[in-house]
Amino acid sequence: GIPCTSVASLGQTILVQGSIESGTDGDRVDGYASENDLVMGTPSSSHTYGLQASRIAAEGDVLYAAWHSDSRVQRFDIESEEPLLELRLQQHDDWFWGLSVVGDRVYVLASMGEYKEYDGAGTLLRSGFLTSGFGSIFECRAG
């Protein structure tokens, strides 16, 4: 496996946030065009951001990044690596177990299976609890 902090997708591209073990301190996000490229360790793109994050997501030309226990979501222009206006999530004083963005909606998986949906300004639209387990396709590993 590839040492990483977080994994996301953007269209067909698999985005992998580096880790201390990978020598990038989590600032670098590599893009892989396929699962085979990921396994072979041959990224098609590589960008370095000023990340303070352990969770990433992407939508359009924006990378979203959140620390595992915060109410803020950093945003960056994917190509230029320039920071964009930070998103402050209303009524989020919890952990980030997952982060996803679809269109202008930001979704957070928090503690105990709670999910939260926010608009693009960080306003809480709704929340609830998952009734079944959750998992992941890719897992990041330490060491």
TORKOL-4160 file (C-alpha; in steps of 0.2 Angstrom, whole numbers, padded with zeros to 4 digits, m for minus):
143
<pt num="1" X="0000" Y="0000" Z="0000"/>
<pt num="2" X="0004" Y="0018" Z="m0002"/>
<pt num="3" X="0007" Y="0028" Z="0015"/>
<pt num="4" X="m0006" Y="0041" Z="0015"/>
<pt num="5" X="m0017" Y="0052" Z="0027"/>
<pt num="6" X="m0033" Y="0053" Z="0016"/>
<pt num="7" X="m0040" Y="0048" Z="0000"/>
<pt num="8" X="m0053" Y="0056" Z="m0011"/>
<pt num="9" X="m0059" Y="0056" Z="m0029"/>
<pt num="10" X="m0062" Y="0069" Z="m0043"/>
<pt num="11" X="m0070" Y="0062" Z="m0058"/>
<pt num="12" X="m0059" Y="0047" Z="m0063"/>
<pt num="13" X="m0044" Y="0054" Z="m0053"/>
<pt num="14" X="m0039" Y="0046" Z="m0036"/>
<pt num="15" X="m0032" Y="0059" Z="m0025"/>
<pt num="16" X="m0020" Y="0054" Z="m0011"/>
<pt num="17" X="m0014" Y="0065" Z="0003"/>
<pt num="18" X="0003" Y="0061" Z="0008"/>
<pt num="19" X="0009" Y="0057" Z="0026"/>
<pt num="20" X="0024" Y="0058" Z="0037"/>
<pt num="21" X="0029" Y="0041" Z="0032"/>
<pt num="22" X="0028" Y="0046" Z="0013"/>
<pt num="23" X="0040" Y="0060" Z="0017"/>
<pt num="24" X="0027" Y="0074" Z="0013"/>
<pt num="25" X="0020" Y="0078" Z="0030"/>
<pt num="26" X="0003" Y="0078" Z="0022"/>
<pt num="27" X="0005" Y="0094" Z="0012"/>
<pt num="28" X="0006" Y="0085" Z="m0005"/>
<pt num="29" X="m0009" Y="0078" Z="m0014"/>
<pt num="30" X="m0005" Y="0066" Z="m0029"/>
<pt num="31" X="m0017" Y="0062" Z="m0042"/>
<pt num="32" X="m0018" Y="0045" Z="m0050"/>
<pt num="33" X="m0027" Y="0042" Z="m0067"/>
<pt num="34" X="m0031" Y="0024" Z="m0062"/>
<pt num="35" X="m0030" Y="0011" Z="m0048"/>
<pt num="36" X="m0016" Y="0003" Z="m0058"/>
<pt num="37" X="m0006" Y="0019" Z="m0058"/>
<pt num="38" X="m0010" Y="0020" Z="m0039"/>
<pt num="39" X="m0003" Y="0003" Z="m0036"/>
<pt num="40" X="0012" Y="0006" Z="m0047"/>
<pt num="41" X="0015" Y="0023" Z="m0038"/>
<pt num="42" X="0015" Y="0033" Z="m0054"/>
<pt num="43" X="0005" Y="0049" Z="m0051"/>
<pt num="44" X="m0001" Y="0059" Z="m0066"/>
<pt num="45" X="m0001" Y="0075" Z="m0055"/>
<pt num="46" X="0006" Y="0082" Z="m0039"/>
<pt num="47" X="0002" Y="0097" Z="m0029"/>
<pt num="48" X="0008" Y="0105" Z="m0013"/>
<pt num="49" X="m0004" Y="0114" Z="m0002"/>
<pt num="50" X="m0002" Y="0122" Z="0015"/>
<pt num="51" X="m0013" Y="0108" Z="0023"/>
<pt num="52" X="m0018" Y="0107" Z="0041"/>
<pt num="53" X="m0029" Y="0092" Z="0037"/>
<pt num="54" X="m0032" Y="0074" Z="0039"/>
<pt num="55" X="m0047" Y="0073" Z="0028"/>
<pt num="56" X="m0049" Y="0078" Z="0010"/>
<pt num="57" X="m0062" Y="0080" Z="m0003"/>
<pt num="58" X="m0063" Y="0088" Z="m0020"/>
<pt num="59" X="m0077" Y="0095" Z="m0032"/>
<pt num="60" X="m0074" Y="0105" Z="m0048"/>
<pt num="61" X="m0058" Y="0114" Z="m0046"/>
<pt num="62" X="m0058" Y="0115" Z="m0027"/>
<pt num="63" X="m0049" Y="0104" Z="m0015"/>
<pt num="64" X="m0057" Y="0104" Z="0003"/>
<pt num="65" X="m0047" Y="0099" Z="0018"/>
<pt num="66" X="m0052" Y="0097" Z="0036"/>
<pt num="67" X="m0042" Y="0092" Z="0052"/>
<pt num="68" X="m0050" Y="0077" Z="0061"/>
<pt num="69" X="m0057" Y="0088" Z="0075"/>
<pt num="70" X="m0061" Y="0105" Z="0070"/>
<pt num="71" X="m0076" Y="0116" Z="0063"/>
<pt num="72" X="m0066" Y="0123" Z="0049"/>
<pt num="73" X="m0063" Y="0117" Z="0031"/>
<pt num="74" X="m0049" Y="0123" Z="0021"/>
<pt num="75" X="m0052" Y="0126" Z="0002"/>
<pt num="76" X="m0038" Y="0127" Z="m0011"/>
<pt num="77" X="m0039" Y="0130" Z="m0030"/>
<pt num="78" X="m0033" Y="0113" Z="m0036"/>
<pt num="79" X="m0021" Y="0118" Z="m0050"/>
<pt num="80" X="m0014" Y="0135" Z="m0043"/>
<pt num="81" X="m0013" Y="0128" Z="m0025"/>
<pt num="82" X="m0019" Y="0145" Z="m0019"/>
<pt num="83" X="m0029" Y="0145" Z="m0003"/>
<pt num="84" X="m0048" Y="0150" Z="m0005"/>
<pt num="85" X="m0060" Y="0157" Z="0008"/>
<pt num="86" X="m0060" Y="0145" Z="0023"/>
<pt num="87" X="m0077" Y="0137" Z="0027"/>
<pt num="88" X="m0083" Y="0137" Z="0045"/>
<pt num="89" X="m0096" Y="0124" Z="0048"/>
<pt num="90" X="m0111" Y="0129" Z="0059"/>
<pt num="91" X="m0114" Y="0118" Z="0074"/>
<pt num="92" X="m0100" Y="0107" Z="0071"/>
<pt num="93" X="m0090" Y="0104" Z="0087"/>
<pt num="94" X="m0086" Y="0086" Z="0083"/>
<pt num="95" X="m0074" Y="0074" Z="0074"/>
<pt num="96" X="m0072" Y="0072" Z="0055"/>
<pt num="97" X="m0073" Y="0054" Z="0051"/>
<pt num="98" X="m0077" Y="0058" Z="0033"/>
<pt num="99" X="m0078" Y="0073" Z="0021"/>
<pt num="100" X="m0087" Y="0074" Z="0005"/>
<pt num="101" X="m0093" Y="0087" Z="m0007"/>
<pt num="102" X="m0106" Y="0086" Z="m0021"/>
<pt num="103" X="m0110" Y="0102" Z="m0030"/>
<pt num="104" X="m0113" Y="0115" Z="m0017"/>
<pt num="105" X="m0116" Y="0103" Z="m0003"/>
<pt num="106" X="m0103" Y="0098" Z="0010"/>
<pt num="107" X="m0106" Y="0082" Z="0019"/>
<pt num="108" X="m0098" Y="0077" Z="0035"/>
<pt num="109" X="m0098" Y="0060" Z="0044"/>
<pt num="110" X="m0095" Y="0064" Z="0062"/>
<pt num="111" X="m0094" Y="0054" Z="0078"/>
<pt num="112" X="m0106" Y="0039" Z="0082"/>
<pt num="113" X="m0112" Y="0038" Z="0064"/>
<pt num="114" X="m0119" Y="0056" Z="0064"/>
<pt num="115" X="m0120" Y="0064" Z="0047"/>
<pt num="116" X="m0122" Y="0083" Z="0043"/>
<pt num="117" X="m0126" Y="0092" Z="0027"/>
<pt num="118" X="m0120" Y="0110" Z="0024"/>
<pt num="119" X="m0122" Y="0122" Z="0011"/>
<pt num="120" X="m0107" Y="0131" Z="0002"/>
<pt num="121" X="m0107" Y="0145" Z="0016"/>
<pt num="122" X="m0106" Y="0132" Z="0030"/>
<pt num="123" X="m0124" Y="0133" Z="0036"/>
<pt num="124" X="m0131" Y="0117" Z="0043"/>
<pt num="125" X="m0145" Y="0111" Z="0032"/>
<pt num="126" X="m0149" Y="0094" Z="0041"/>
<pt num="127" X="m0141" Y="0081" Z="0051"/>
<pt num="128" X="m0146" Y="0063" Z="0056"/>
<pt num="129" X="m0138" Y="0046" Z="0061"/>
<pt num="130" X="m0134" Y="0032" Z="0049"/>
<pt num="131" X="m0143" Y="0016" Z="0053"/>
<pt num="132" X="m0130" Y="0004" Z="0046"/>
<pt num="133" X="m0111" Y="0003" Z="0046"/>
<pt num="134" X="m0100" Y="0013" Z="0035"/>
<pt num="135" X="m0083" Y="0008" Z="0027"/>
<pt num="136" X="m0071" Y="0013" Z="0014"/>
<pt num="137" X="m0064" Y="0006" Z="m0002"/>
<pt num="138" X="m0046" Y="0013" Z="0001"/>
<pt num="139" X="m0038" Y="0014" Z="0018"/>
<pt num="140" X="m0023" Y="0024" Z="0022"/>
<pt num="141" X="m0010" Y="0015" Z="0033"/>
<pt num="142" X="0003" Y="0021" Z="0044"/>
<pt num="143" X="0021" Y="0015" Z="0043"/>
